Amino acid sequence: MNTLNKYFGLTGLLIGLILVQSTPATGQVVDSTFLKEFNSFNKQINQEFGIFIRHNDSVFLQFLQDSWKEFEGKQNPMPVSPKPVNQPVFIQPDVRENGNDSIYQEKINDQIITPNEENSIPEKDALESASGRSFSYFGTRITLPVSTGKLPVLSSVTREGITGFFSQASRCTELDEIVRSLRQKSDKVRLNDWGFASMLFQASRSLYYNVNEQILFTWVGLLHSGYNVKVGYSNHTVYLLFPSDVQLYTVSYTIDNKEYFVLEPGVVPSASEKVFIHQANYPGNKTDFSFKLTEAPEFNNQEEPRSLYSEKTFNINLNKNLLAFYQNYPPCDLDVYFNTPVSADVLKQLDAYFLPVLGNKNDAERVAWLLDFVPRTIRYKTDREQFGKERYLFPDATLFFPAADCEDRSVLFARLVKRYTKLEAIGLSYLMHVSVAVNLPECLGEDYIMFRSKRFYHCDPTYLGAGCGMAMKAVKNLIPEVVYQNF
């Protein structure tokens, strides 16, 4: 893995150097001597990398043929919890008729935030399909290296056929050239591990008609990029399996005490279906595959306008390409959504609205204002009512859809607290609810939890009208799981 990191690091550095040499700001151009040295060194490291890959391929092939074993899968359903159908609303004690929280549908102007049919996010099948030697990846046109070499083909969906595909791939320099090119493009738009994998598969659609060969191309590309992914087969279908640094909500198989998850591309087998999977690991590859998003990918901007209403109406433009990427993201642990920042372009637009309002407020006052802003701007609706199933949303997507439930509001609120205050905040998960608590210096409310010897006051963006330190009665005396912290 160190050799792989060194290779990709040197390649990126060389590209950066040649761009600096050619930038008009320096008043220089790439002279023939520099270009000659660049090409010579680039050729040398490509040759060294090729030798390294060929050696590892030969070791892997020795074990691949005889390492197949039948495994039974396990279904990992997304947590589903009972939630109030309507917006929970805090009622002052002097007008409350009973000891329960009142629940009614708050009147919010949702007409201006409801997406229409023509502006809805495209599903997978609606994304531009790949053709020829170029393809579109969430609005970015990517051209593959031109070559007349022959790509590996699959003779049969058997252990012999898959081993034969890999054997051909190990001798295919064109495949490695394509993978290197895609790795550079992936880094340019700041994709995480999953983003790179999905880019590889999208590229495979411009190279193969058969989905099994598309999956095997992606498999080899990921192996040659340092990831310990696996493939399996059953009933003439090939499956791609990923290790993961977070819980994924799909079918998984346990191999050598490590859980591997089956994800699209292709189809996902039923948990009861037994699948033959290779146990051999590619030499030196890491077993973790990250689905965390520490930054939003930087796709070409296709504006999707939205109007939000709080104390007044303000307009923002979301990136439809980024929304489509989020739409097609594998369902995973809630902490992934909590830790994904609002995209830089949307933050600039929110800054223009928030900063004049928050400018003269201290951090505690800012939290109180944001706590009122989120539930009054984002209409409440359960996932089952809006999507027909449980679903978590990334912050940008919460601003896109006409409504959101407690998880999505909490994720957005937590990101806003991190952006506009210096206060520590944590995400709270109960059996039937998700909320946020903030380490406020002072608070009129009395509901808090202790975390790492600090007092964090309940700040529930689903509990309309409730201030800081006020928890819904249903969770007031429960101990939550802390699923996120911004410090």
ABEGO torsion letter per residue (X at the ends): XAAAAAAAAAAAAAAAAAAAAABAAAGBBBBAAAAAAAAAAAAAAAAAAAAAAAAAAAAAAAAAAAABBBBBBBBBBBBBBBBBABBBBBBBAAABABABBBBBBBBBBAAAABBBAAABBBBAAABBBBBEABBBBGGBBBBBBBBABBBBBBABBBAAAAAAAAAAAAABAAAAAAAAAAAAAAAAAGBBAAAAAAAAAAAAAAABABAAAAAAAAAAAAAAAGBBBBBBBBGGBBBBBBBBABBBBBBBBBBGGBBBBBBOBEBBBBAABBBBBBABBBBGBBABBBABBABBBBBBBBBBBBBBBBABBBBBBBBAAAAAAAAABBBBBAAAAAABBBBAAAAAAAAAAAAAAAAABBAAAAAAAAAAAAAAABBBBBAAAAAGBBBBBBAAAAAABABBBAAAAAAAAAAAAAAABABBBBBBBBAABBBBBBBBABBABABBBBBGGBBBBBBBAABBGBBBGBBBAAAAABBBBBABBAX
